[in-house]
Amino acid sequence: MSQSQLAEKSALSTRAVRELEAGRTNPSLATMVAIVDALSLSLDELIRNAQAGQATVDLTPAADISPGVTGLTHTLAEPRLSATMLDIDASRSVVLPEGPIFAHVLSGQAQVLLDEERMVLRHGDSLHARSGVLKDLKAQGGRARILAVEALGLNQ
């Protein structure tokens, strides 16, 4: 549900919903009741969910990224994207996920196989491919750092 939809359903202003969601304001009991009604939840369910502390941010410090393949999506309950940092050399190919993928070369060069055609991606190049198009990837001429983002739950 978008902020504007929640605002409309709860008779709150969009600004009030935005401020609550960002944690800049604390709701009154009347506001809480309006929100749980709009979300079809009980106040107990809302409190339980808040206490469960489901992560809304997934942070991977740069110091935690090592050579090889490092997953960047760890704590979100139902992410729509899966991000991976590839810090690779030319000694091995990386097999990428089957889903739709976006890749951006942060440094170096990489060779990719796209629908049986080899291409070279250079620093700053980006690639967006549908499912099954990107077959493998490896660094070319040294090391390459590539951010790869897969759309989860899509098959196109």
TAWO-V975439 format. One record per residue. SS is DSSP state (H for helix, E for strand, - for the rest). Layout:
SS ; SS
//
This chain:
- ; - ; H ; H ; H ; H ; H ; H ; H ; H ; - ; - ; - ; H ; H ; H ; H ; H ; H ; H ; H ; - ; - ; - ; - ; - ; - ; - ; H ; H ; H ; H ; H ; H ; H ; H ; H ; H ; - ; - ; - ; - ; H ; H ; H ; H ; H ; H ; H ; H ; H ; H ; - ; - ; - ; - ; - ; - ; - ; - ; - ; H ; H ; H ; - ; - ; - ; E ; E ; E ; E ; - ; - ; - ; - ; - ; - ; - ; - ; - ; E ; E ; E ; E ; E ; E ; E ; E ; - ; - ; - ; - ; - ; E ; E ; - ; - ; - ; - ; - ; E ; E ; E ; E ; E ; E ; E ; - ; E ; E ; E ; E ; E ; E ; - ; - ; E ; E ; E ; E ; E ; E ; - ; - ; - ; E ; E ; E ; E ; - ; - ; - ; - ; E ; E ; E ; E ; E ; E ; - ; - ; - ; - ; E ; E ; E ; E ; E ; E ; E ; E ; - ; - ; - ; - ; -
//
